[in-house]
Amino acid sequence: MLLKRTPAVIGIAISLLSTAGTGTAAAPVTVHVAGDSTASTYTSALAPRAGWGQALPAFFSHRVVTANEALSGASSKSFVDLGRLDRVLSKVKRGDHLLISFGHNDQKKEDPARYTEPSTTYKAYLSQYIDRSRAKGAKPVLVTSVERRRFTSTGAAAPSHGAYPAAMRELAAAKGVPLIDLTASSTALWNRAGVEGTKKYFLHLPAGPWPHYPDGVEDNTHFQAAGAIEVARLVATALRDQRLLPPASFRRLTAQVPASAIVWPKA
């Protein structure tokens, strides 16, 4: 039996043919990262040092592009004052996401170019990121600071960011912004790994094997590849669990990810 070719059926057929012929697959969404040295991208001259923003693409599918604008040494204030927020916003498109993670350098009272007070100026600067990205149709996400490698005498991971994580949580609630509590999730990860186990995550390198660190290094704030990958996994998992990106945006969230998944641009 032949189907009657009604105008509606013809219209659907034309629409399907048009879509197939022009390849109208959804354009990838971009996840922008505004943060400090714990998130920033490092060149091959500093490998195996890496930031979690640098490792984030390892957990995204082809549906997501990462634009990591995190800047080593930046606070929420200095990032704005140096024009870096303007630079990020010049690239932001409607529907993009902006991850906002500061606190390490906001603590530095001795440096007025970077210091912010948790309940006042810190919130005021973070609000600029939120309000200005929203004005462009983007979706801001606050990310509390990843915890440093500090332990109590009993072997428990110790907090090192004072009132800043709580201030960010308060701001997220007040402005209705999604929050990734990286302070809490990284603290839990460090507690699982323990005092010795965390050394493989942070930039603890012996003298000799690494040409860029001939004397070795013991850095309890910044990461080597394994740490950047695991912290990026925490961020990506939170994005999925809070349904901030569609499920198809993610890959290998529970799989082992090698250091080779990180790209170190040439110096």
C-alpha positions as CSV (number, residue, x, y, z in Angstrom):
1,M,0.0,0.0,0.0
2,L,1.4,3.4,-1.0
3,L,1.5,6.1,1.7
4,K,-0.3,9.3,1.0
5,R,2.3,12.1,0.5
6,T,0.9,14.8,2.7
7,P,2.6,18.2,3.1
8,A,3.7,17.3,6.6
9,V,5.4,14.0,5.5
10,I,7.1,15.8,2.6
11,G,8.3,18.6,4.9
12,I,9.8,16.0,7.3
13,A,11.6,14.2,4.5
14,I,13.0,17.5,3.1
15,S,14.2,18.4,6.6
16,L,16.0,15.1,7.1
17,L,17.6,15.3,3.7
18,S,18.8,18.8,4.4
19,T,20.3,17.8,7.8
20,A,22.1,14.8,6.3
21,G,23.5,16.8,3.4
22,T,24.8,19.7,5.5
23,G,26.2,17.8,8.5
24,T,24.5,19.8,11.3
25,A,26.1,18.0,14.2
26,A,26.1,20.1,17.3
27,A,29.3,22.2,17.7
28,P,31.5,21.3,20.6
29,V,30.9,23.2,23.8
30,T,34.0,24.9,25.3
31,V,35.0,24.7,29.0
32,H,37.1,27.7,29.9
33,V,39.4,27.6,33.0
34,A,40.3,30.7,34.9
35,G,42.6,29.8,37.8
36,D,46.1,29.8,39.2
37,S,49.2,27.7,39.0
38,T,47.5,24.5,40.3
39,A,45.4,24.5,37.1
40,S,47.7,26.2,34.6
41,T,49.4,24.6,31.5
42,Y,53.1,24.1,31.7
43,T,55.5,23.8,28.8
44,S,57.8,20.8,28.0
45,A,60.7,22.6,29.7
46,L,58.9,22.2,33.0
47,A,57.6,18.6,32.5
48,P,56.5,16.5,34.4
49,R,55.0,19.5,36.2
50,A,51.3,19.9,35.1
51,G,48.1,21.6,36.2
52,W,44.7,20.1,36.5
53,G,43.4,22.3,33.7
54,Q,46.1,21.0,31.5
55,A,45.0,17.4,32.2
56,L,41.2,18.1,31.9
57,P,41.0,17.2,28.2
58,A,41.9,13.6,29.0
59,F,38.4,13.2,30.5
60,F,36.4,15.0,27.8
61,S,35.0,13.5,24.6
62,H,35.1,15.2,21.2
63,R,32.0,17.1,22.2
64,V,34.0,19.3,24.6
65,V,36.9,21.7,23.9
66,T,39.1,22.9,26.8
67,A,40.4,26.5,26.9
68,N,42.8,26.7,29.8
69,E,43.6,30.3,30.7
70,A,44.8,29.6,34.2
71,L,47.8,31.7,35.1
72,S,50.6,30.8,37.5
73,G,50.7,33.1,40.4
74,A,47.3,34.6,39.8
75,S,44.7,35.5,42.4
76,S,41.1,36.4,41.7
77,K,42.2,40.0,41.8
78,S,45.4,40.0,39.8
79,F,43.8,37.8,37.0
80,V,41.3,40.6,36.5
81,D,43.8,43.5,36.9
82,L,46.2,41.9,34.3
83,G,43.4,41.8,31.8
84,R,43.1,38.0,31.8
85,L,39.4,37.9,32.5
86,D,38.9,40.3,29.5
87,R,40.9,37.8,27.4
88,V,38.8,34.9,28.5
89,L,35.5,36.7,28.0
90,S,36.6,37.8,24.5
91,K,36.5,34.1,23.5
92,V,33.5,33.0,25.5
93,K,30.4,31.9,23.5
94,R,26.8,31.5,24.6
95,G,26.5,28.0,26.2
96,D,30.1,27.7,27.1
97,H,31.2,27.0,30.7
98,L,33.7,28.9,32.8
99,L,35.4,27.2,35.7
100,I,36.6,29.7,38.2
101,S,39.2,28.6,40.8
102,F,41.2,31.0,42.9
103,G,42.3,31.1,46.5
104,H,46.0,30.0,46.8
105,N,47.4,33.5,46.0
106,D,44.4,35.5,47.3
107,Q,45.9,34.5,50.8
108,K,49.1,36.5,50.3
109,K,48.6,39.5,52.6
110,E,52.2,40.6,51.9
111,D,51.3,41.3,48.2
112,P,48.6,43.9,47.7
113,A,48.5,43.2,44.0
114,R,47.1,39.7,44.8
115,Y,45.6,39.8,48.3
116,T,41.8,39.7,48.8
117,E,39.9,39.4,52.0
118,P,37.6,36.3,52.0
119,S,34.3,37.8,53.0
120,T,34.6,41.1,51.0
121,T,37.0,41.6,48.1
122,Y,37.4,37.9,47.3
123,K,33.7,37.6,46.8
124,A,33.6,40.9,44.9
125,Y,36.2,39.8,42.4
126,L,34.7,36.4,41.9
127,S,31.3,38.1,41.3
128,Q,32.9,39.8,38.3
129,Y,33.6,36.4,36.7
130,I,30.1,35.2,37.4
131,D,28.2,38.3,36.3
132,R,30.3,39.1,33.2
133,S,30.3,35.5,31.9
134,R,26.5,35.2,32.5
135,A,26.1,38.5,30.5
136,K,27.6,36.7,27.6
137,G,25.3,33.7,27.9
138,A,28.0,31.5,29.5
139,K,27.6,29.2,32.5
140,P,30.0,30.0,35.4
141,V,31.0,27.2,37.8
142,L,32.9,28.0,41.0
143,V,35.7,25.6,42.0
144,T,37.2,25.8,45.5
145,S,41.0,25.5,45.7
146,V,42.6,22.1,45.5
147,E,44.2,21.3,48.9
148,R,48.0,21.4,49.4
149,R,50.0,18.4,50.6
150,R,49.9,19.1,54.3
151,F,49.3,16.6,57.1
152,T,48.7,16.7,60.8
153,S,50.9,14.8,63.3
154,T,48.3,12.0,63.1
155,G,48.6,11.7,59.3
156,A,45.3,13.5,58.3
157,A,45.3,15.9,55.5
158,A,45.3,19.4,57.0
159,P,43.4,22.5,55.6
160,S,45.5,25.3,54.3
161,H,43.2,27.8,52.7
162,G,41.6,29.4,55.7
163,A,38.2,31.0,55.1
164,Y,38.4,31.1,51.3
165,P,36.7,27.8,50.5
166,A,33.8,28.7,52.8
167,A,33.5,32.2,51.3
168,M,33.3,30.6,47.8
169,R,30.6,28.2,49.0
170,E,28.6,31.2,50.4
171,L,28.9,33.1,47.2
172,A,27.8,30.1,45.1
173,A,24.7,29.8,47.2
174,A,23.9,33.5,47.2
175,K,24.3,33.8,43.4
176,G,22.9,30.4,42.4
177,V,26.1,29.2,40.8
178,P,27.1,25.6,40.6
179,L,30.0,24.7,42.9
180,I,32.6,22.0,42.7
181,D,34.1,21.6,46.1
182,L,37.6,20.6,45.0
183,T,38.9,21.4,48.5
184,A,36.7,18.6,50.0
185,S,37.3,16.1,47.2
186,S,41.0,16.6,47.1
187,T,41.3,16.4,50.9
188,A,39.5,13.0,50.7
189,L,41.9,11.8,48.0
190,W,45.0,12.9,49.9
191,N,43.6,11.1,53.0
192,R,43.1,7.9,51.0
193,A,46.7,8.1,49.6
194,G,48.3,9.1,52.9
195,V,51.5,10.9,53.7
196,E,53.8,8.8,51.5
197,G,51.3,8.0,48.8
198,T,50.6,11.6,48.0
199,K,54.2,12.2,46.9
200,K,53.5,10.6,43.5
201,Y,50.8,13.3,42.9
202,F,52.8,16.3,43.9
203,L,56.0,17.6,42.4
204,H,58.4,15.4,44.5
205,L,61.2,14.4,42.2
206,P,64.6,12.9,43.1
207,A,67.8,14.4,41.9
208,G,69.1,13.0,38.6
209,P,66.4,11.5,36.4
210,W,64.7,14.8,35.3
211,P,66.9,17.1,33.3
212,H,64.9,20.2,34.2
213,Y,65.1,19.4,37.9
214,P,68.8,18.2,38.2
215,D,68.8,18.8,42.0
216,G,65.4,17.3,42.6
217,V,62.4,19.1,44.0
218,E,59.9,18.8,46.9
219,D,56.9,20.9,46.1
220,N,53.7,20.4,48.2
221,T,51.5,22.7,46.1
222,H,52.0,21.8,42.5
223,F,51.5,18.6,40.7
224,Q,53.4,16.2,38.5
225,A,51.4,14.3,35.8
226,A,49.8,11.8,38.0
227,G,48.4,14.4,40.4
228,A,47.2,16.7,37.7
229,I,45.3,13.8,36.1
230,E,43.7,12.7,39.4
231,V,42.6,16.2,40.3
232,A,41.3,16.8,36.8
233,R,39.3,13.5,37.3
234,L,37.7,15.0,40.4
235,V,36.7,18.1,38.5
236,A,35.3,16.1,35.5
237,T,33.5,13.7,37.7
238,A,31.8,16.6,39.6
239,L,30.8,18.1,36.2
240,R,29.1,14.8,35.3
241,D,27.6,14.1,38.7
242,Q,26.0,17.6,38.8
243,R,24.8,17.2,35.2
244,L,26.5,20.4,34.1
245,L,27.5,18.7,30.9
246,P,25.7,15.9,29.0
247,P,26.9,12.3,29.8
248,A,28.3,11.9,26.3
249,S,30.8,14.7,27.1
250,F,32.9,12.5,29.3
251,R,35.3,9.5,28.8
252,R,37.4,7.2,31.0
253,L,36.3,8.8,34.3
254,T,37.1,5.5,36.1
255,A,39.9,4.2,33.8
256,Q,43.6,4.5,34.4
257,V,45.0,7.4,32.5
258,P,48.7,7.5,31.6
259,A,50.9,10.6,31.8
260,S,51.1,10.6,28.0
261,A,47.5,11.8,27.9
262,I,48.8,15.2,29.0
263,V,50.1,17.6,26.3
264,W,53.1,19.8,27.3
265,P,53.5,22.5,24.6
266,K,57.0,23.3,23.5
267,A,58.7,26.1,25.4
